[in-house]
Amino acid sequence: MIDFHDQHKADLTVAVMEVPLEEASRFGIMEVDEDFRVVRFVEKPKEPPSNLASMGIYVFNTNVLRERLMEGDENNPREDFGKHVIPSMIDRDRVFAYPFEGYWVDVGTVQSYWETNLALLSSNPPLNLYEKDWVIHTRSEERPPAKITPEAVVKQSLVANGATIHGKVVHSVISPGVYVAHGAEVRDSVVMTDTWIGPGAVVDRAIIDKEVVVDIGAQVGVGEDFDVPNQEQPDKLYTGLTLIGKGARIPKGFQLGRNVLVHSFVVEKDFEGFEGRKVPSGGVVGGKEVRK
């Protein structure tokens, strides 16, 4: 990309990638000429003029960037690359788009975060975490190796260090320190650090944040009504995916339907009022008030 920048005598080069047109409104979108010089840039347009999306990776000539930033004032701010800086440069400076064809995913939505994690479980994943010549991993604290006990069943999953599996884990990503008890089952889910899933509990199609407790016999992701959107975030939870916030406590024997949102740090009293010890699909627990 830097070589491309130098070869084109650019003042700014923006890494770009083609995205599905139906997702283009989530990105800064470029229009370019035959030399990949940017002729138009629109930040998150409702009606995208193309599907060439900014990856948020830039190469600037320092002096030009400094000049453009110094031009800003209260009436003409220079606070955001996509909204202010890049649009101010297109007609005045040499701005080019660098087409990138390698692995890159925007995980700016709950759905894309879940899909991207589970994509790592395929037999030929788009990102190879085991490439010895290109190891880029988040530095993590030292923990003992993962422990898979004799009664455990683990299929097509990633199980991180410090996790203990007594139950069944299928097509899921298990983070450090997660505990899956005897008789518990986790399917199609992403479970984050130090979460405890109790005996007989079931987690299906969910993202569970850190330090959550899913108590004995509780069920997360129940029923076939995948298309009932969440009451609070219908634009984010609408495919059957249930989201549990950090430090939440799911009471013993409770059932959570599809597209349920459980806010962080809720406790058993926050579940009072739900009939039949069940949160219906699309329901919300916690937040400003207990949702029934």
N, C-alpha and C positions, 0 to 999 in steps of 0.2 A: 504493500500500500504506500509506503514511503517512497519507494522507487517510482511508482506511478505518479505520485505527487510531484517529484522532481522532474520527471520526464515531461509532464504537462505544464511545468512552470506555474503550478497552481498556488493561489493564496490560501485556499481551503479545499481539502478533499474530505468527502463524507463517504463512509462505507455504506453501501446499499445492498439490499437483497429483495428479490421478488417474493411477495407474499400473496396468499389468496385474496382476491379482490374484496370478498365479503368481510375480510379482517383488516383491510387497509385503513379504515377510519380510526384505528387505534394508534397509527403511526404518523410520523412526519413523512409526507409523500413528495417525491421528486419527479420532475419532468426534465428530460435531457435531450440534447441534440445528438447527431451522429458521432460526435467525438466524446460523448459523455460529459459535456459541459452542462451544468445545471442551468436551466432557463426559467424554472419555476419551482418554488418550494411552498407547500401548504402543510401546516401543523394540524394533524388529526381532523381532516376534512369530513364533513357529513357525506359528501358525494365525491369520492376520490377520483382525481383525473387520471391516475395510473395506479399500478400496484408495486412501484419501485419504492421501497420503504427505507428510511434512514435507520441504521443500526445503533445510532448514538455513539459512534466511534469516529473521531475527527483527527485530521492532521492540519494544523494551522501554521502559517508563517507568523512568527511571534510579533514582528513589528506591525503587521496588518491587524492582527487580533487586538493588540494594545490600542491602536488607533480607533478601531471600531468600538471598543469598550469605553474609551475616554469620551466618545461622542455622546454618551448617554446622559440624560438628566431626568427630572421628575416627569416631564411631558413626553419624553422620548427615551424610555428606559432601555438598558442593556443588561437585563438580569437573567435571561434564559436563552440558550442557544437556539432552540427550535422556534420560539416565538419572536425573538428580537434580533439576535446576532446574525444568524444565517440569512434571513430575509433581507437584512440591510446590506448584505455583501453581494447578492446575486447580480444586481445591475451595475455594480461598481468594481467588483474584483473578479478574479479568475477562480470560480468555484466549480469543482468537478466531483462526479460521483464515481466511486471505485466499486465495481461489481464484485461481490463476494459470493462464492459458490460452495463454501465449506459448511460445517455444522454451526448453526446459530438458531436459537429459539428465544422468543420473547415470552417470559413467564409472568406477564403483568396481570393475568387473571387467574382465579382459582382453578378454572377448568384447564387452562393451558399448563399450569403448574402440575396438576394431577396427571394429565396426559403425558407430559414430558418425563416425569419420574417413572411412570409405568412403561414408557417406551424403552427404558434402559434394560427391561427384563426380557426383551425379545432375543431370539437366537442370534440375530445379526443387528445389534442396536446401532442407531445412527451415531452415537458417541461411544467410543470404546474406552471405558475407564481403566482398562488393563494394558493400554499402549505404553510399553516400557520407555520408548524414546520421547514421549510427550506427556509426562506425568504432571498434571495440574490438579491437585486435590486440596480441599480446605484443610488447614492444619487443625487437628482435633486433639483433645486431651487423651492422655494414656489411659486405657481401660484394658481389662483382661479380654482374652479372645471370646468370640461368641460361643455360647454353650447350647448344644442341641441334644436334648435328653433322649433316652431310648424310645419313649412313647410319642415323641414329637413327629410331626409330618411337615416337611418344608418342600414346596414345589415352586419352581420358576420365580424365585424371590431373591432380593438382596438383603442380607442380615449383617448389620454392622457390629463392630466390636462392643463388648460389654452386654450384648443382648442375651437373654435366656429364654429358650423356647421349649415349653413342655407340651403345648397344644399344637394346633394346625395353622400353618401360614401358607397361603396360596396366592401367587401373582401379586406380591406386595413388597413394599420397601420398608424395612424395619431399621430404625435409627439406633444409635448407641444407647445402651442401658435399658432398652425396652424389655418388659417382662410379659410373656404370654403364658398364662397359667394352664394347668391340666384341664382339658375339656374345652378350652377357649378356641375360637376360630377367627382368623383374620383373612379376608378375601378382597382383592382389588383395591387395596388401600395404601395410604402413606401414613406411617405412624412415627411421630417424632420423639426426640430424646426423652428417656426416663419416664415414659408412659407405662402404666400398669394395667393390664387387661386380665381381669379376674377369672376364676373358674367358671366354665360354662358360658362365658360372655361371647357374643358374636359381633364382629365389626365387618361390615360389607359396604364397599364403594364409599370410602370416607377419607377425609384428611383429618388427622388428629394431632393437635399441637403438643408441645412439650408438657411433661409432668401432669398429664391427665390421668384420672382414675376411672376406669370402666368397671364398675363393681360387679359382684357375683351375679351371673345370669342376665346381666343387662344386654340389650341388643341395639346396635347402632346401624341403621339402614335396613328397615323392615318394610315389606310390601312391594307391590308392582306399580304403584302410582308414581312413576318417575317424572311425569310431566306436570306435577303440581308445583308451581314455582314458590320460592321462599317468600314469606310475607314481607320481610324487611328488605331483602336484596333479590328481587325477582330477576334482575338482569345478570346476576352472578351465580345463583344457585337454581338451576332449572333442568338439569339433566339427570337427577337422581343422586347427586353427590351431596353428602352430609358433611358439615364442617364443625369441628369441636375446638373451641378456643383454649389457650394455654391455662393449665392449672384447674380446669373444670373437673367436677366430680359428678359422674353419671350414677345415680342411685341404683342400688340392688334391684334387679328384676325389671327395671324400666325399659320401655321400648321406644326407640326414636325412628320415625318414618324416613321418607326420602326428602332431600332438599331441606333438611332441618339445619338451623343455625343455633349453636350453643355458644354463648359469649364466654369470654375468659373468666376464670375464677368463680363460676357459679357453684353453689353447694346444694345440698339436698332440699333445703327449704325453698329454693328458687323453682323447684319442680312441683310445689304444692298447687293444687287446683287443676292439674291435668287429669282428666277422668281415666280410670282403668290403668293407671300407671303407664300411660302412653302419650308421647308427643306426636301429633299427627303430621303427616307429610306437609312440608312447607312451613312448619311451626318454628317459633323462636323462643329460646330460653335465656333469660337474663337481659342485659342491656339496661335501658332506662327504667324498664319495668318488666315484671314477669309476664310473658305472653302466654295466653291460655288457648 
